[in-house]
Amino acid sequence: MLRLLLLRHAKAAWPAGVLDVDRPLAKRGHEASVLMGKYIRRECLAPDLALVSSARRTQETWELIHPIIGDVESRSDGRIYEAPVSRLLTVLHEVEAEARTVLMIGHNPGFEDLASFLIGEGDMDGILRLGRKYPTAGLAVIDFPVESWAHVKRKSGRLERFVTPKSIGADEDD
């Protein structure tokens, strides 16, 4: 079995004159990143590999989570930034089979679309919530009954859970 953790970056700021790719995390984004990192550690969800978009807000999300969950190999991948499902799937298909659990940190609408594309069954409440909104720092945990990432395809995954900062203690989701 393979496991994919799809984490949307935490809440970002909108400073004037800053390109979208260079937007930093907002204060709430820092707090949500730490909260989600603690959740990943507590629930023993630490990945074998983290694939992180090259955007500043995703890099900062990872920089806050990484020390909490421990020593995890990570790769920055510019293809994840603002990517459609087809490109995200290509990135995932290239992952070596030794990485049994992969964390991807990226963006919407790509992550919401990818989750929808991959999930064929699972936690019905989570599927419904995910379909309504994939907030910043939202985490979808999707399991696949395959031995290679190259075999991950449409509706082949089972949503194990969908967690948002609010669902684990934050005041609200963004």
C-alpha atoms as an extended CHARMM CRD file, in Angstrom:
* protein
*
       174  EXT
         1         1  MET       CA              0.0000000000        0.0000000000        0.0000000000  PROA      1               0.0000000000
         2         2  LEU       CA              1.0860000000        3.5480000000       -0.7340000000  PROA      2               0.0000000000
         3         3  ARG       CA             -0.0560000000        6.6670000000        1.1190000000  PROA      3               0.0000000000
         4         4  LEU       CA             -0.3130000000       10.2050000000       -0.2250000000  PROA      4               0.0000000000
         5         5  LEU       CA             -0.5850000000       13.2260000000        2.0520000000  PROA      5               0.0000000000
         6         6  LEU       CA             -1.8850000000       16.2280000000        0.1150000000  PROA      6               0.0000000000
         7         7  LEU       CA             -1.2650000000       19.3600000000        2.1750000000  PROA      7               0.0000000000
         8         8  ARG       CA             -2.3900000000       22.6960000000        0.8380000000  PROA      8               0.0000000000
         9         9  HSD       CA              0.0320000000       25.4480000000        1.8890000000  PROA      9               0.0000000000
        10        10  ALA       CA             -0.9060000000       27.4340000000        4.9940000000  PROA      10              0.0000000000
        11        11  LYS       CA             -2.5210000000       30.8850000000        4.8680000000  PROA      11              0.0000000000
        12        12  ALA       CA             -0.4320000000       33.3700000000        2.8910000000  PROA      12              0.0000000000
        13        13  ALA       CA             -0.2150000000       37.1500000000        3.0690000000  PROA      13              0.0000000000
        14        14  TRP       CA             -0.8970000000       39.4620000000        0.1110000000  PROA      14              0.0000000000
        15        15  PRO       CA              1.8250000000       42.1470000000        0.3510000000  PROA      15              0.0000000000
        16        16  ALA       CA              1.6110000000       44.8990000000       -2.2490000000  PROA      16              0.0000000000
        17        17  GLY       CA              3.9960000000       44.5870000000       -5.1650000000  PROA      17              0.0000000000
        18        18  VAL       CA              4.9030000000       40.9580000000       -4.4640000000  PROA      18              0.0000000000
        19        19  LEU       CA              4.5100000000       38.3430000000       -7.1810000000  PROA      19              0.0000000000
        20        20  ASP       CA              2.1600000000       35.4520000000       -6.3580000000  PROA      20              0.0000000000
        21        21  VAL       CA              5.0250000000       32.9430000000       -6.2850000000  PROA      21              0.0000000000
        22        22  ASP       CA              6.8380000000       35.1050000000       -3.6930000000  PROA      22              0.0000000000
        23        23  ARG       CA              3.9470000000       35.5480000000       -1.2360000000  PROA      23              0.0000000000
        24        24  PRO       CA              5.0060000000       34.7210000000        2.3510000000  PROA      24              0.0000000000
        25        25  LEU       CA              2.9290000000       33.0380000000        5.0090000000  PROA      25              0.0000000000
        26        26  ALA       CA              0.6570000000       35.1840000000        7.1440000000  PROA      26              0.0000000000
        27        27  LYS       CA              0.8070000000       34.9440000000       10.9540000000  PROA      27              0.0000000000
        28        28  ARG       CA             -2.1510000000       32.5230000000       10.9150000000  PROA      28              0.0000000000
        29        29  GLY       CA             -0.2850000000       30.5000000000        8.3190000000  PROA      29              0.0000000000
        30        30  HSD       CA              2.6560000000       30.0740000000       10.6810000000  PROA      30              0.0000000000
        31        31  GLU       CA              0.3110000000       28.9260000000       13.4440000000  PROA      31              0.0000000000
        32        32  ALA       CA             -1.5610000000       26.5050000000       11.1580000000  PROA      32              0.0000000000
        33        33  SER       CA              1.7070000000       25.0160000000        9.8560000000  PROA      33              0.0000000000
        34        34  VAL       CA              2.8940000000       24.2520000000       13.3840000000  PROA      34              0.0000000000
        35        35  LEU       CA             -0.5310000000       22.8060000000       14.2860000000  PROA      35              0.0000000000
        36        36  MET       CA             -0.5360000000       20.5460000000       11.2090000000  PROA      36              0.0000000000
        37        37  GLY       CA              3.0740000000       19.4790000000       11.8340000000  PROA      37              0.0000000000
        38        38  LYS       CA              2.1710000000       18.4370000000       15.3750000000  PROA      38              0.0000000000
        39        39  TYR       CA             -0.8550000000       16.5590000000       14.0410000000  PROA      39              0.0000000000
        40        40  ILE       CA              1.2380000000       14.6880000000       11.4640000000  PROA      40              0.0000000000
        41        41  ARG       CA              3.7410000000       13.7140000000       14.1700000000  PROA      41              0.0000000000
        42        42  ARG       CA              1.0780000000       12.7300000000       16.7320000000  PROA      42              0.0000000000
        43        43  GLU       CA             -0.8100000000       10.6020000000       14.1920000000  PROA      43              0.0000000000
        44        44  CYS       CA              2.4100000000        8.9080000000       12.9540000000  PROA      44              0.0000000000
        45        45  LEU       CA              1.8400000000       10.1830000000        9.4130000000  PROA      45              0.0000000000
        46        46  ALA       CA              5.4240000000       11.3050000000        8.7790000000  PROA      46              0.0000000000
        47        47  PRO       CA              6.3100000000       10.7270000000        5.1210000000  PROA      47              0.0000000000
        48        48  ASP       CA              9.3110000000        9.0750000000        3.5400000000  PROA      48              0.0000000000
        49        49  LEU       CA              9.4950000000       11.9170000000        1.0260000000  PROA      49              0.0000000000
        50        50  ALA       CA              8.1360000000       15.4710000000        0.8320000000  PROA      50              0.0000000000
        51        51  LEU       CA              7.5660000000       17.0960000000       -2.5640000000  PROA      51              0.0000000000
        52        52  VAL       CA              7.1730000000       20.8340000000       -2.1270000000  PROA      52              0.0000000000
        53        53  SER       CA              6.1330000000       23.4830000000       -4.6290000000  PROA      53              0.0000000000
        54        54  SER       CA              8.7710000000       26.1080000000       -5.2920000000  PROA      54              0.0000000000
        55        55  ALA       CA              6.4630000000       28.9400000000       -4.1650000000  PROA      55              0.0000000000
        56        56  ARG       CA              7.5930000000       30.7960000000       -1.0500000000  PROA      56              0.0000000000
        57        57  ARG       CA              4.4080000000       30.0190000000        0.9330000000  PROA      57              0.0000000000
        58        58  THR       CA              4.7730000000       26.2570000000        0.3790000000  PROA      58              0.0000000000
        59        59  GLN       CA              8.4770000000       26.3540000000        1.2180000000  PROA      59              0.0000000000
        60        60  GLU       CA              7.7110000000       28.2580000000        4.4460000000  PROA      60              0.0000000000
        61        61  THR       CA              4.9420000000       25.7770000000        5.3170000000  PROA      61              0.0000000000
        62        62  TRP       CA              7.4660000000       22.9380000000        4.9290000000  PROA      62              0.0000000000
        63        63  GLU       CA             10.1700000000       24.7910000000        6.8830000000  PROA      63              0.0000000000
        64        64  LEU       CA              7.8130000000       25.0080000000        9.8680000000  PROA      64              0.0000000000
        65        65  ILE       CA              6.5540000000       21.4030000000        9.6340000000  PROA      65              0.0000000000
        66        66  HSD       CA              9.8580000000       19.6820000000        8.8810000000  PROA      66              0.0000000000
        67        67  PRO       CA             11.5370000000       20.1500000000       12.2870000000  PROA      67              0.0000000000
        68        68  ILE       CA              8.3780000000       18.9170000000       14.0410000000  PROA      68              0.0000000000
        69        69  ILE       CA              8.0200000000       15.6670000000       12.1140000000  PROA      69              0.0000000000
        70        70  GLY       CA             11.7160000000       14.8310000000       11.9780000000  PROA      70              0.0000000000
        71        71  ASP       CA             14.2440000000       13.8690000000        9.3470000000  PROA      71              0.0000000000
        72        72  VAL       CA             12.4130000000       13.5360000000        6.0370000000  PROA      72              0.0000000000
        73        73  GLU       CA             13.9080000000       13.7470000000        2.5670000000  PROA      73              0.0000000000
        74        74  SER       CA             12.4360000000       16.6730000000        0.6590000000  PROA      74              0.0000000000
        75        75  ARG       CA             12.5260000000       17.9590000000       -2.8850000000  PROA      75              0.0000000000
        76        76  SER       CA             11.4450000000       21.3300000000       -4.1880000000  PROA      76              0.0000000000
        77        77  ASP       CA              9.5550000000       20.8980000000       -7.4500000000  PROA      77              0.0000000000
        78        78  GLY       CA              8.5260000000       23.9100000000       -9.5110000000  PROA      78              0.0000000000
        79        79  ARG       CA              6.0620000000       21.7890000000      -11.4830000000  PROA      79              0.0000000000
        80        80  ILE       CA              3.7440000000       21.6690000000       -8.4400000000  PROA      80              0.0000000000
        81        81  TYR       CA              3.2290000000       25.4420000000       -8.4330000000  PROA      81              0.0000000000
        82        82  GLU       CA             -0.2410000000       26.2830000000       -9.8200000000  PROA      82              0.0000000000
        83        83  ALA       CA             -0.3280000000       22.8440000000      -11.4790000000  PROA      83              0.0000000000
        84        84  PRO       CA             -3.3150000000       21.1140000000      -13.0590000000  PROA      84              0.0000000000
        85        85  VAL       CA             -4.1450000000       17.4850000000      -12.2080000000  PROA      85              0.0000000000
        86        86  SER       CA             -2.2280000000       16.0930000000      -15.1830000000  PROA      86              0.0000000000
        87        87  ARG       CA              1.0530000000       17.7110000000      -14.0950000000  PROA      87              0.0000000000
        88        88  LEU       CA              0.5850000000       16.7770000000      -10.4280000000  PROA      88              0.0000000000
        89        89  LEU       CA             -0.0570000000       13.1880000000      -11.4700000000  PROA      89              0.0000000000
        90        90  THR       CA              3.1220000000       13.1970000000      -13.5770000000  PROA      90              0.0000000000
        91        91  VAL       CA              5.1360000000       14.3650000000      -10.5500000000  PROA      91              0.0000000000
        92        92  LEU       CA              3.5650000000       11.6380000000       -8.4070000000  PROA      92              0.0000000000
        93        93  HSD       CA              4.1120000000        8.9060000000      -11.0190000000  PROA      93              0.0000000000
        94        94  GLU       CA              7.8490000000        9.6860000000      -11.0310000000  PROA      94              0.0000000000
        95        95  VAL       CA              8.2690000000        8.9540000000       -7.3050000000  PROA      95              0.0000000000
        96        96  GLU       CA             10.3130000000        5.8690000000       -6.5550000000  PROA      96              0.0000000000
        97        97  ALA       CA              8.3980000000        2.9510000000       -4.9770000000  PROA      97              0.0000000000
        98        98  GLU       CA             10.7060000000        2.9710000000       -1.9280000000  PROA      98              0.0000000000
        99        99  ALA       CA              8.9010000000        6.1240000000       -0.7910000000  PROA      99              0.0000000000
       100       100  ARG       CA              5.7990000000        4.4300000000        0.6250000000  PROA      100             0.0000000000
       101       101  THR       CA              4.3470000000        7.6280000000        2.1010000000  PROA      101             0.0000000000
       102       102  VAL       CA              4.6520000000       10.8720000000        0.1560000000  PROA      102             0.0000000000
       103       103  LEU       CA              3.7250000000       14.3580000000        1.3310000000  PROA      103             0.0000000000
       104       104  MET       CA              2.9860000000       16.9080000000       -1.3940000000  PROA      104             0.0000000000
       105       105  ILE       CA              2.6730000000       20.5530000000       -0.3900000000  PROA      105             0.0000000000
       106       106  GLY       CA              1.0190000000       22.7120000000       -3.0110000000  PROA      106             0.0000000000
       107       107  HSD       CA             -1.9030000000       24.8040000000       -4.0980000000  PROA      107             0.0000000000
       108       108  ASN       CA             -5.5320000000       25.0160000000       -5.0300000000  PROA      108             0.0000000000
       109       109  PRO       CA             -7.3800000000       24.4740000000       -7.2560000000  PROA      109             0.0000000000
       110       110  GLY       CA             -4.9020000000       21.7560000000       -8.2770000000  PROA      110             0.0000000000
       111       111  PHE       CA             -4.9150000000       19.8690000000       -4.9810000000  PROA      111             0.0000000000
       112       112  GLU       CA             -8.6980000000       19.8770000000       -4.6490000000  PROA      112             0.0000000000
       113       113  ASP       CA             -8.9690000000       18.6750000000       -8.2550000000  PROA      113             0.0000000000
       114       114  LEU       CA             -6.2860000000       16.0070000000       -7.7160000000  PROA      114             0.0000000000
       115       115  ALA       CA             -7.9710000000       14.7020000000       -4.5610000000  PROA      115             0.0000000000
       116       116  SER       CA            -11.2850000000       14.5240000000       -6.4020000000  PROA      116             0.0000000000
       117       117  PHE       CA             -9.6230000000       12.7200000000       -9.3060000000  PROA      117             0.0000000000
       118       118  LEU       CA             -7.8520000000       10.1560000000       -7.1010000000  PROA      118             0.0000000000
       119       119  ILE       CA            -10.4510000000        9.3650000000       -4.4310000000  PROA      119             0.0000000000
       120       120  GLY       CA            -12.8150000000        6.5290000000       -5.2950000000  PROA      120             0.0000000000
       121       121  GLU       CA            -13.9800000000        5.6070000000       -1.7940000000  PROA      121             0.0000000000
       122       122  GLY       CA            -13.3190000000        6.1920000000        1.8800000000  PROA      122             0.0000000000
       123       123  ASP       CA            -14.3410000000        8.5490000000        4.6530000000  PROA      123             0.0000000000
       124       124  MET       CA            -17.6680000000        9.8780000000        3.3490000000  PROA      124             0.0000000000
       125       125  ASP       CA            -17.7700000000       12.8620000000        5.7060000000  PROA      125             0.0000000000
       126       126  GLY       CA            -14.2540000000       13.8140000000        4.6230000000  PROA      126             0.0000000000
       127       127  ILE       CA            -15.1360000000       13.4280000000        0.9470000000  PROA      127             0.0000000000
       128       128  LEU       CA            -18.1420000000       15.7430000000        1.3620000000  PROA      128             0.0000000000
       129       129  ARG       CA            -16.1380000000       18.3490000000        3.3120000000  PROA      129             0.0000000000
       130       130  LEU       CA            -13.3020000000       18.1920000000        0.8000000000  PROA      130             0.0000000000
       131       131  GLY       CA            -15.7990000000       18.7820000000       -2.0120000000  PROA      131             0.0000000000
       132       132  ARG       CA            -17.1370000000       21.9060000000       -0.3260000000  PROA      132             0.0000000000
       133       133  LYS       CA            -13.8020000000       23.5260000000        0.4770000000  PROA      133             0.0000000000
       134       134  TYR       CA            -10.1090000000       22.6110000000        0.6170000000  PROA      134             0.0000000000
       135       135  PRO       CA             -8.9190000000       25.3140000000        3.0200000000  PROA      135             0.0000000000
       136       136  THR       CA             -5.3370000000       26.4100000000        3.4850000000  PROA      136             0.0000000000
       137       137  ALA       CA             -3.3810000000       23.8710000000        5.5560000000  PROA      137             0.0000000000
       138       138  GLY       CA             -6.0320000000       21.2450000000        4.7370000000  PROA      138             0.0000000000
       139       139  LEU       CA             -4.6190000000       17.7000000000        4.6970000000  PROA      139             0.0000000000
       140       140  ALA       CA             -6.0620000000       14.8120000000        2.6840000000  PROA      140             0.0000000000
       141       141  VAL       CA             -4.6710000000       11.3500000000        3.5050000000  PROA      141             0.0000000000
       142       142  ILE       CA             -5.2450000000        8.9930000000        0.5790000000  PROA      142             0.0000000000
       143       143  ASP       CA             -4.2800000000        5.2990000000        0.4950000000  PROA      143             0.0000000000
       144       144  PHE       CA             -3.6630000000        3.2690000000       -2.6670000000  PROA      144             0.0000000000
       145       145  PRO       CA             -3.6160000000       -0.5580000000       -2.8870000000  PROA      145             0.0000000000
       146       146  VAL       CA             -0.7000000000       -0.5590000000       -5.3460000000  PROA      146             0.0000000000
       147       147  GLU       CA              3.0540000000       -1.1310000000       -5.1340000000  PROA      147             0.0000000000
       148       148  SER       CA              4.2090000000        1.6340000000       -7.4790000000  PROA      148             0.0000000000
       149       149  TRP       CA              3.3170000000        5.3120000000       -7.7470000000  PROA      149             0.0000000000
       150       150  ALA       CA              3.1720000000        4.8130000000      -11.5110000000  PROA      150             0.0000000000
       151       151  HSD       CA              0.0270000000        2.6940000000      -10.9360000000  PROA      151             0.0000000000
       152       152  VAL       CA             -1.8930000000        5.4260000000       -9.1360000000  PROA      152             0.0000000000
       153       153  LYS       CA             -4.8380000000        6.3840000000      -11.3390000000  PROA      153             0.0000000000
       154       154  ARG       CA             -8.2960000000        7.9600000000      -11.3720000000  PROA      154             0.0000000000
       155       155  LYS       CA            -10.5550000000        6.8610000000       -8.4870000000  PROA      155             0.0000000000
       156       156  SER       CA             -7.9700000000        4.3090000000       -7.2690000000  PROA      156             0.0000000000
       157       157  GLY       CA             -7.5080000000        5.8800000000       -3.8420000000  PROA      157             0.0000000000
       158       158  ARG       CA             -9.3090000000        5.5960000000       -0.5460000000  PROA      158             0.0000000000
       159       159  LEU       CA             -9.6650000000        8.7710000000        1.5260000000  PROA      159             0.0000000000
       160       160  GLU       CA             -8.4690000000        7.7440000000        4.9660000000  PROA      160             0.0000000000
       161       161  ARG       CA             -9.1490000000       11.2140000000        6.4150000000  PROA      161             0.0000000000
       162       162  PHE       CA             -9.4530000000       14.8990000000        5.6090000000  PROA      162             0.0000000000
       163       163  VAL       CA             -8.1940000000       17.2050000000        8.3450000000  PROA      163             0.0000000000
       164       164  THR       CA             -8.2160000000       20.9950000000        8.5330000000  PROA      164             0.0000000000
       165       165  PRO       CA             -6.7770000000       23.3070000000       11.1720000000  PROA      165             0.0000000000
       166       166  LYS       CA            -10.2810000000       23.9790000000       12.5040000000  PROA      166             0.0000000000
       167       167  SER       CA            -11.0830000000       20.2720000000       12.7920000000  PROA      167             0.0000000000
       168       168  ILE       CA             -8.0900000000       19.8250000000       15.1300000000  PROA      168             0.0000000000
       169       169  GLY       CA             -8.3580000000       22.9110000000       17.2870000000  PROA      169             0.0000000000
       170       170  ALA       CA             -7.7980000000       26.1470000000       15.3810000000  PROA      170             0.0000000000
       171       171  ASP       CA            -10.4520000000       28.8590000000       15.5880000000  PROA      171             0.0000000000
       172       172  GLU       CA            -11.2590000000       28.7770000000       11.8830000000  PROA      172             0.0000000000
       173       173  ASP       CA            -10.2220000000       27.5680000000        8.4450000000  PROA      173             0.0000000000
       174       174  ASP       CA             -9.1160000000       29.8570000000        5.6290000000  PROA      174             0.0000000000
